[in-house]
Amino acid sequence: MNAILRFFDRLSYGTGWLAALVLLAIMALSMVEVVSRYVLQNPLILSDELGGYAMVAVSFLGLAYCARDRSHIRITFVVERLEPALAGWIRLATLLLGLAFVCVIAWVCWDFIGDSFKRDMRSNSLLRTPLKWPQMAMPIGFTLFALVLLGQLVQAVQNLRHGRNVDDFESKEF
C-alpha cells in the first residue's frame, strides 16, 4: 500500500513541476507578445487564448502538489484550541469530507471531458482550439488531488492507530 501511495506522491510532485514549467511558458509567451506588439507592431493572435489555457493547466495541475506540501489554505484557529485527540479526529473528518468533495468534482470533470470529446467542442476564436485538450487539466488535476488526499487520509489513520498526532508526517511523502 505504501508503495502505491509513494507512487502517487511522486506523480503529484511531477505535476507540480509540470505546472511550474507551464508557468515559465506563460512568462515566455508574455515576453514574446510584448516584443511582437510593441517592437514589431504586430500583436500575436494566439497569446491571450494560449495564456488562458496555460493558466488553467497551472491551476489544476498544481492542486495535488499543493496538497502534497500541505500548502492549501487551512483555517486552524478553532482546531488549535482543542484537545489534541479531538483535533486529530476533526482533522480526520475534514480529510474525509475533502476527499469526498474532490472525488465528486473529479467525477463531474471526467464527465465534462467526455462530453467535450463526443461533441468535438472547439473555442470560438481564430485558432478553433479543440477544447478537450486544455480542459484535460481539470479532471487530471482533481484526480491527482483526490489521490494525495487519500494518501494523507491513510497516513492520518495510521498515525491515529499508533497514538501519534494525525498531522505528524515524517516527510512530505506518505
QUIVEN-V373539 format. One record per pair of residues at least 6 apart in sequence whose C-alpha atoms are under 8 Angstrom apart, sorted by sequence separation. I is the first residue (numbers start at 0). J is the second residue. D is the distance in whole Angstrom. If there is no record, write none. Layout:
# QUIVEN-V373539
i={I	I}
j={J	J}
d={D	D}
This chain:
# QUIVEN-V373539
i={35	36	65	121	122	158	159	35	36	79	121	122	158	35	78	121	122	158	33	120	121	156	158	32	119	120	155	32	78	119	120	154	155	119	32	154	115	116	115	29	28	112	154	29	28	112	151	112	150	25	112	25	25	108	109	108	22	21	22	105	106	105	105	21	22	21	105	104	105	18	19	18	102	18	101	102	105	101	18	17	18	101	102	101	15	14	15	14	98	15	14	15	14	15	98	12	97	98	11	12	11	94	12	11	94	95	94	8	91	91	91	87	91	90	60	90	56	59	60	63	87	88	55	59	62	63	66	87	60	61	62	87	53	56	59	60	63	64	67	84	44	45	52	55	56	59	62	63	66	83	55	59	62	63	66	63	68	67	67	11	10	11	7	11	7	8	7	4	4	8	8	5	5	4	1}
j={41	42	71	127	128	164	165	42	43	86	128	129	165	43	86	129	130	166	42	129	130	165	167	42	129	130	165	43	89	130	131	165	166	131	46	168	130	131	131	46	46	131	173	50	50	134	173	135	173	50	138	53	54	137	138	138	53	53	54	137	138	138	139	56	57	57	141	141	142	56	57	57	141	58	141	142	145	142	60	60	61	144	145	145	60	60	61	61	145	63	63	64	64	65	148	63	148	149	63	64	64	148	67	67	151	152	152	67	152	155	156	159	165	165	136	166	133	136	137	140	164	165	133	137	140	141	144	165	139	140	141	166	133	136	139	140	143	144	147	164	125	126	133	136	137	140	143	144	147	164	137	141	144	145	148	147	171	171	172	143	143	144	143	147	146	147	147	147	150	172	173	172	173	173	173}
d={5	4	6	5	5	6	6	5	7	7	5	7	5	7	5	4	6	8	8	6	5	7	7	6	7	6	5	6	8	8	7	8	7	8	7	8	7	6	5	7	7	6	6	8	7	7	7	7	6	6	8	7	8	6	5	5	7	6	7	8	8	5	8	8	7	6	5	7	6	7	7	5	7	8	6	7	8	8	6	8	6	7	6	6	6	6	5	7	6	7	8	5	7	8	6	8	8	7	5	6	5	7	8	7	8	7	6	7	7	7	7	8	7	7	6	8	7	6	8	7	7	8	8	6	6	7	7	5	7	7	7	8	8	5	8	5	6	8	6	8	8	7	6	7	8	5	8	4	7	7	8	7	6	8	7	6	6	7	8	6	8	8	7	7	7	7	7	8	6	6	7	6	6	6	7}
